[in-house]
Amino acid sequence: SHIMSEFVRMTDTERDQIDQDAQVFMRTCADAIHQLRTEAHKGVQSAQVKEHRTAVLDFIEDYLKRVCKLYSEQRAIRVKQVIDKKRL
């Protein structure tokens, strides 16, 4: 309990900044994946290498989508809590 009493909660401004930064970061990652996808096959002769690169990029893109979904779910919980507090 002593540790918890020293714990400082984040402000709404700090949470909003984290949300904004997270959205920018996710957009940057999506753009980077798209750029990698366009460059992945340049100069590659082997079909196996092309297939491997495509599979890796698909995996990375899927992972980013799952992270974005988790982020959206957590943000929705926070928004719901804010709305509930305003109702009270």
C-alpha beads as a LAMMPS data file, in Angstrom:
LAMMPS data file: protein, C-alpha beads

88 atoms
87 bonds

1 atom types
1 bond types

-500.0 500.0 xlo xhi
-500.0 500.0 ylo yhi
-500.0 500.0 zlo zhi

Masses

1 110.0

Atoms # bond

1 1 1 0.000 0.000 0.000
2 1 1 2.968 2.297 0.606
3 1 1 4.074 1.887 -2.990
4 1 1 0.565 2.610 -4.249
5 1 1 0.340 5.813 -2.212
6 1 1 3.416 7.111 -4.034
7 1 1 1.952 6.175 -7.397
8 1 1 0.974 9.210 -9.435
9 1 1 -1.867 8.807 -11.895
10 1 1 -1.574 10.056 -15.422
11 1 1 -3.520 13.133 -16.371
12 1 1 -6.031 13.173 -19.192
13 1 1 -3.643 15.398 -21.133
14 1 1 -0.888 12.795 -20.799
15 1 1 -3.271 10.050 -21.921
16 1 1 -4.368 12.137 -24.902
17 1 1 -0.727 12.702 -25.869
18 1 1 -0.022 8.964 -25.657
19 1 1 -3.080 8.276 -27.817
20 1 1 -1.942 10.807 -30.393
21 1 1 1.621 9.448 -30.412
22 1 1 0.349 5.870 -30.709
23 1 1 -1.812 6.757 -33.701
24 1 1 1.103 8.495 -35.428
25 1 1 3.358 5.517 -34.700
26 1 1 0.836 2.993 -36.042
27 1 1 0.354 5.068 -39.198
28 1 1 4.137 5.311 -39.636
29 1 1 4.465 1.537 -39.263
30 1 1 1.715 0.904 -41.807
31 1 1 3.405 3.272 -44.273
32 1 1 6.770 1.571 -43.715
33 1 1 5.241 -1.858 -44.356
34 1 1 3.647 -0.576 -47.539
35 1 1 6.978 0.880 -48.692
36 1 1 8.795 -2.359 -47.883
37 1 1 6.177 -4.301 -49.811
38 1 1 6.763 -2.193 -52.933
39 1 1 10.554 -2.507 -52.630
40 1 1 10.692 -6.161 -51.551
41 1 1 10.648 -7.649 -55.018
42 1 1 12.917 -5.227 -56.838
43 1 1 15.850 -7.060 -58.368
44 1 1 14.844 -10.423 -56.901
45 1 1 14.982 -13.293 -59.371
46 1 1 14.024 -16.194 -57.135
47 1 1 10.344 -16.991 -56.688
48 1 1 11.179 -18.544 -53.329
49 1 1 12.720 -15.293 -52.070
50 1 1 9.708 -13.303 -53.307
51 1 1 7.343 -15.734 -51.587
52 1 1 9.345 -15.581 -48.359
53 1 1 9.404 -11.781 -48.322
54 1 1 5.685 -11.639 -49.022
55 1 1 5.006 -14.061 -46.168
56 1 1 7.176 -12.057 -43.754
57 1 1 5.487 -8.794 -44.706
58 1 1 2.055 -10.411 -44.380
59 1 1 3.012 -11.594 -40.895
60 1 1 4.263 -8.147 -39.872
61 1 1 1.164 -6.472 -41.286
62 1 1 -1.096 -8.924 -39.455
63 1 1 0.775 -8.287 -36.212
64 1 1 0.347 -4.524 -36.643
65 1 1 -3.376 -5.010 -37.265
66 1 1 -3.690 -7.032 -34.047
67 1 1 -1.810 -4.359 -32.097
68 1 1 -4.076 -1.660 -33.577
69 1 1 -7.149 -3.673 -32.630
70 1 1 -5.928 -4.098 -29.062
71 1 1 -5.150 -0.389 -28.854
72 1 1 -8.624 0.474 -30.171
73 1 1 -10.268 -1.796 -27.610
74 1 1 -8.299 -0.211 -24.763
75 1 1 -9.070 3.273 -26.034
76 1 1 -12.781 2.398 -26.222
77 1 1 -12.680 1.295 -22.584
78 1 1 -11.070 4.592 -21.606
79 1 1 -13.624 6.623 -23.579
80 1 1 -16.455 4.658 -21.965
81 1 1 -15.006 5.357 -18.510
82 1 1 -14.777 9.080 -19.282
83 1 1 -18.387 9.126 -20.484
84 1 1 -19.529 7.225 -17.386
85 1 1 -17.707 9.705 -15.131
86 1 1 -19.370 12.629 -16.865
87 1 1 -22.787 11.037 -16.376
88 1 1 -22.174 10.802 -12.632

Bonds

1 1 1 2
2 1 2 3
3 1 3 4
4 1 4 5
5 1 5 6
6 1 6 7
7 1 7 8
8 1 8 9
9 1 9 10
10 1 10 11
11 1 11 12
12 1 12 13
13 1 13 14
14 1 14 15
15 1 15 16
16 1 16 17
17 1 17 18
18 1 18 19
19 1 19 20
20 1 20 21
21 1 21 22
22 1 22 23
23 1 23 24
24 1 24 25
25 1 25 26
26 1 26 27
27 1 27 28
28 1 28 29
29 1 29 30
30 1 30 31
31 1 31 32
32 1 32 33
33 1 33 34
34 1 34 35
35 1 35 36
36 1 36 37
37 1 37 38
38 1 38 39
39 1 39 40
40 1 40 41
41 1 41 42
42 1 42 43
43 1 43 44
44 1 44 45
45 1 45 46
46 1 46 47
47 1 47 48
48 1 48 49
49 1 49 50
50 1 50 51
51 1 51 52
52 1 52 53
53 1 53 54
54 1 54 55
55 1 55 56
56 1 56 57
57 1 57 58
58 1 58 59
59 1 59 60
60 1 60 61
61 1 61 62
62 1 62 63
63 1 63 64
64 1 64 65
65 1 65 66
66 1 66 67
67 1 67 68
68 1 68 69
69 1 69 70
70 1 70 71
71 1 71 72
72 1 72 73
73 1 73 74
74 1 74 75
75 1 75 76
76 1 76 77
77 1 77 78
78 1 78 79
79 1 79 80
80 1 80 81
81 1 81 82
82 1 82 83
83 1 83 84
84 1 84 85
85 1 85 86
86 1 86 87
87 1 87 88
